[in-house]
Amino acid sequence: MSATETILVERPDPAVARIVMNRPEARNAQNLQMTYDLNAAFDDAVQDDSVKVIILAGNGPHFSAGHDLRATSKNEAGIDFPPIGNWGGFREPGAHGRMAREQEIYLQITRRWRNLAKPMIAEVHGKCIAGGLMLAWACDLIVAADSAEFCDPVVTMGVCGVEWFVHPWELGPRKAKELLFTADSWSAQDGYQLGMVNHVVPAAELSAFTLALAQRIAAKPSFALKMTKEAVNRSVDIQGQPAAIDQAFALHQLCHAHNLQEFGMIVDPSGLHPSVRKQVKV
């Protein structure tokens, strides 16, 4: 096992890398350090030819509480960490800098993870909220504990859903609208019935089941696995998913601009927990 500031990397099988988010005190909320730690660990797993399957899991009571909106000492995208996307202008004022930041740390990096060349399995327990959904949805398969819950409450914050807007694809258009409009949670079983979750298992069996699934996949030829993932991803792309995500991201930025004019911050403060209301980066 190896570790960085925010993640653990385990090898429960020679062909399986298990990457574990390790900010349990923050419910594995994703700050910039975790974002780039995850990216580096994913890259290492992809470049290691002995690894055939990647598992993404979370330490502590929850998979992920989403994006950590609190300001930290290393919070400047494209400045505190070298950018991996194709946007610049991180120091520019107003919408220019904000667009660059969100392109880099939300949209482009999630797209990058979704397109990694090896099968990825999200091992989800506890809460999986907002940005946590983006992490799970970037994976190819989702295995959830029977007690897991999912939610995108971002409409409550005056924004039209998280930046990786695949809700219509993961949930179906009508259910996506309902769950966004209401900001209601849905259970692992609900996710299974909607086709978002592959397997629902007792919480005590989650890690063992996920590893066994990864081992079954890892028994297949590596190149065939890569080409199969590519074939399915490109089929979804041809249906228009990338363009749909991009247009929703543009509307997301419009929501930020409206909130900034209306409330002086990029989200509606009435939808924020009091502990982060004064710490949101604008």
C-alpha positions in Angstrom: 0.0 0.0 0.0 1.1 3.5 -0.7 -0.3 6.8 0.5 -0.4 10.5 -0.4 -2.0 13.4 1.5 -5.5 12.5 0.6 -5.6 8.9 -0.9 -4.4 5.4 -0.3 -3.4 3.0 -3.1 -3.8 -0.7 -2.4 -3.0 -3.8 -4.5 -5.5 -6.4 -3.2 -4.6 -8.5 -6.3 -1.7 -8.2 -8.6 -4.0 -7.1 -11.4 -6.2 -4.8 -9.4 -5.4 -1.3 -8.1 -7.7 -0.1 -5.3 -7.6 3.7 -4.9 -9.1 4.9 -1.7 -10.1 8.5 -0.9 -8.8 9.2 2.5 -10.3 12.3 4.0 -12.8 10.7 6.4 -12.9 13.7 8.6 -14.2 15.7 5.6 -16.5 12.8 4.5 -14.1 12.5 1.5 -15.1 15.9 0.2 -12.9 16.5 -2.9 -10.5 19.4 -2.5 -7.9 20.3 -5.1 -5.2 18.2 -3.4 -7.5 15.1 -3.6 -8.4 15.9 -7.2 -4.8 15.9 -8.3 -3.8 13.0 -6.0 -6.5 11.0 -7.7 -5.4 12.0 -11.1 -1.8 10.9 -10.4 -2.9 7.6 -8.9 -5.2 6.9 -11.9 -2.3 7.7 -14.3 0.0 5.4 -12.3 -2.5 2.6 -12.6 -3.1 3.1 -16.3 0.7 3.1 -17.0 1.3 0.0 -14.9 0.9 -2.9 -17.4 0.3 -5.4 -14.5 -2.9 -3.5 -13.5 -6.0 -4.5 -15.5 -8.8 -3.1 -13.3 -9.1 0.0 -11.0 -11.4 0.2 -8.0 -12.3 3.6 -6.6 -13.4 3.5 -2.9 -13.7 5.8 0.1 -12.4 5.5 3.7 -14.7 6.3 6.6 -18.5 6.4 6.7 -19.1 7.8 3.3 -17.9 7.4 -0.3 -17.9 11.2 -0.9 -19.7 14.3 0.3 -18.9 16.1 -3.0 -16.7 19.0 -3.7 -15.1 20.7 -0.8 -16.2 24.3 -1.2 -14.2 25.6 1.7 -11.1 27.7 0.9 -7.8 26.0 1.8 -4.1 27.0 1.5 -3.9 25.3 -1.9 -7.0 26.3 -3.7 -5.9 28.0 -6.9 -6.5 25.7 -9.9 -3.8 26.0 -12.5 -1.5 27.8 -10.1 -1.1 25.6 -7.0 -1.2 22.5 -9.2 0.0 22.2 -12.8 -3.0 22.0 -15.1 -3.8 18.8 -17.0 -6.5 20.3 -19.3 -6.3 22.6 -22.2 -7.6 25.8 -20.6 -5.7 28.8 -19.3 -6.5 32.2 -17.8 -6.7 31.0 -14.2 -5.6 34.4 -12.9 -8.1 36.3 -15.0 -10.9 38.1 -13.2 -14.6 37.4 -13.3 -16.2 34.7 -15.5 -12.9 34.2 -17.4 -11.0 32.8 -14.4 -14.0 31.0 -13.0 -14.6 29.2 -16.4 -10.9 28.2 -16.6 -11.0 26.8 -13.0 -14.2 24.8 -13.5 -13.1 23.5 -16.9 -9.9 22.3 -15.4 -10.9 20.7 -12.1 -14.5 19.6 -12.8 -15.3 19.1 -16.5 -12.1 18.2 -18.2 -10.6 16.1 -15.5 -13.8 14.1 -15.0 -13.9 13.5 -18.8 -10.3 12.4 -18.7 -11.1 9.9 -15.9 -14.1 8.6 -17.8 -11.9 7.9 -20.8 -9.0 6.2 -18.9 -8.1 3.0 -20.9 -8.8 0.5 -18.1 -12.1 -0.7 -16.5 -12.9 1.3 -13.4 -15.3 0.2 -10.6 -16.8 2.6 -8.1 -17.2 0.9 -4.7 -19.9 3.1 -3.1 -21.0 3.1 0.5 -22.7 5.7 2.7 -23.5 9.1 1.0 -22.5 9.8 -2.5 -23.4 13.5 -3.0 -23.0 16.0 -5.9 -19.3 15.8 -6.8 -19.2 12.3 -5.4 -21.7 11.4 -8.1 -19.2 12.7 -10.7 -16.5 10.4 -9.3 -18.8 7.4 -9.4 -20.2 8.3 -12.8 -16.7 8.5 -14.3 -16.3 4.9 -13.5 -17.5 2.1 -15.8 -19.3 0.1 -13.2 -20.9 1.0 -9.8 -21.2 -1.5 -7.0 -23.2 -0.1 -4.0 -23.8 -1.1 -0.5 -27.5 -1.6 0.2 -27.4 1.3 2.6 -25.8 3.7 0.1 -27.6 6.9 -0.9 -27.1 9.2 -3.9 -28.1 12.9 -4.3 -27.4 15.9 -6.4 -28.7 18.9 -4.3 -27.0 21.6 -6.4 -30.3 23.1 -7.7 -30.9 24.1 -4.1 -27.7 26.2 -4.4 -29.1 27.9 -7.5 -27.2 25.9 -10.1 -28.5 23.4 -12.7 -26.8 20.3 -11.4 -23.2 19.3 -11.1 -20.6 20.0 -13.8 -20.4 16.5 -15.2 -24.1 16.6 -16.3 -24.9 13.0 -17.3 -28.1 12.7 -15.2 -30.3 12.1 -18.3 -28.0 9.3 -19.3 -27.6 7.7 -15.9 -31.2 8.1 -14.6 -33.3 8.7 -17.7 -34.7 12.1 -18.6 -37.9 12.1 -16.5 -36.3 10.7 -13.3 -33.4 13.1 -13.8 -35.7 16.0 -13.9 -37.6 14.9 -10.8 -34.4 14.2 -8.7 -32.9 17.5 -9.8 -36.0 19.6 -9.3 -36.6 18.1 -5.8 -33.0 17.5 -4.7 -34.2 14.2 -3.3 -31.9 11.4 -2.5 -32.2 8.0 -4.1 -31.2 4.6 -2.7 -28.9 2.0 -4.1 -31.9 -0.1 -5.0 -33.4 2.9 -6.9 -30.1 3.3 -8.7 -30.1 -0.4 -9.6 -33.7 -0.2 -11.0 -32.8 2.9 -13.0 -29.7 1.1 -14.5 -27.2 3.4 -12.8 -25.9 0.8 -10.3 -24.7 -2.6 -11.5 -24.9 -4.5 -8.2 -26.4 -3.8 -4.7 -24.8 -5.9 -1.9 -24.8 -5.9 1.9 -22.5 -3.3 3.3 -20.4 -5.9 5.1 -19.8 -7.7 1.7 -19.1 -4.6 -0.4 -15.3 -4.7 -0.6 -15.1 -8.4 -1.1 -17.8 -8.4 -3.8 -16.2 -5.5 -5.6 -12.8 -7.2 -5.6 -14.2 -10.5 -6.8 -15.9 -8.6 -9.7 -12.6 -6.9 -10.5 -10.8 -10.2 -10.5 -13.3 -11.7 -12.9 -12.8 -8.8 -15.2 -9.0 -8.9 -14.8 -9.0 -12.6 -16.0 -9.9 -11.3 -19.5 -7.3 -10.1 -22.1 -6.1 -6.6 -21.3 -6.3 -5.3 -24.9 -9.8 -6.7 -25.4 -10.9 -4.9 -22.2 -9.5 -1.6 -23.4 -11.2 -1.9 -26.8 -14.5 -2.9 -25.3 -14.5 0.1 -23.0 -13.6 2.3 -26.0 -16.3 0.8 -28.1 -19.0 1.4 -25.5 -17.8 4.9 -24.7 -17.6 5.9 -28.3 -21.1 4.5 -28.9 -22.4 6.8 -26.1 -20.4 9.7 -27.5 -21.9 9.3 -31.0 -25.4 9.5 -29.4 -24.4 13.1 -28.3 -23.3 12.8 -24.7 -20.2 15.1 -24.9 -22.2 17.9 -26.6 -25.0 17.6 -24.1 -22.5 17.8 -21.2 -20.8 20.8 -22.7 -24.0 22.7 -23.2 -25.1 21.9 -19.6 -21.7 23.2 -18.4 -22.3 26.5 -20.2 -25.7 26.8 -18.5 -24.0 25.9 -15.2 -21.7 28.9 -15.7 -24.7 31.1 -16.5 -26.2 30.1 -13.1 -23.0 31.1 -11.4 -23.1 34.5 -13.1 -26.7 35.1 -12.1 -26.0 34.1 -8.5 -23.0 36.4 -8.3 -25.1 39.3 -9.5 -28.0 38.4 -7.2 -26.2 37.3 -4.0 -22.6 38.4 -4.4 -21.4 34.8 -4.6 -21.5 32.1 -7.3 -24.2 30.0 -5.5 -27.4 30.8 -3.7 -26.3 30.9 0.0 -29.6 29.7 1.2 -28.7 26.3 -0.2 -25.4 26.0 1.6 -24.7 24.5 5.0 -23.8 27.2 7.5 -20.3 25.7 8.0 -19.3 26.5 4.5 -21.5 29.5 3.7 -18.8 32.1 4.4 -16.0 30.1 2.9 -17.1 29.5 -0.6 -14.6 30.7 -3.2 -16.3 33.3 -5.5 
